[in-house]
Amino acid sequence: MADAVERKGLSIFHDVFRRADKNDDGALTLQEFKDFFTDGVLSVEELEKLFHEIDVDKSNNLSTTELCNYFANHWGPFGEIFAALEDLNPTITKALNHTFQAYKQDSFFNQFATRFMMKEVANQLRALGTPIEVASEKMDEETLKSRSAPLCACTSSFLHAVLT
């Protein structure tokens, strides 16, 4: 597989890397990785194992390329979502910049329309986020249950909870 650096949607993971790299040195230490990626499901030992799996050059630090390659090789159907988000971010920025520049000079009714459209964009984004958050929380719950029970039919209960 080609390096993930060439794939659309990876700017999102460059941003993830920047947020995780607390000392801004361009490399993620094990501690920065654990601090950022702790999810309440993976143990400290599992996070350390994952870190070393991602660290393909065995430098004991993660590069942007290593992190991006890892996630791009695992994103499956989320790749299309990350590609769309990559396009959406500058589109929103452009709309907000235009609004900021034009709003004061707009007529009273144009200002109303602008305020309404901004609120509706926010409502639509929240509406998209709600099922994602519910599914994510349910996946965490099911994973934690499956770790404490020898066998668990978590896939069917997860799908039932998300789809109903």
Secondary structure, DSSP 8 states (H G I E B T S, - for coil): ---GGGSTTTHHHHHHHHHH-TT-SSSB-HHHHHHHH--SSS-HHHHHHHHHHH-TT-SSSB-HHHHHHHHHTT-TTHHHHHHHHHHHHHHHHHHHHHHHHHGGGS-HHHHHHHHHHHHHHHHHHHHHHHHHHHHHHHHHHHHHHHHHSSS--HHHHHHHHHH-
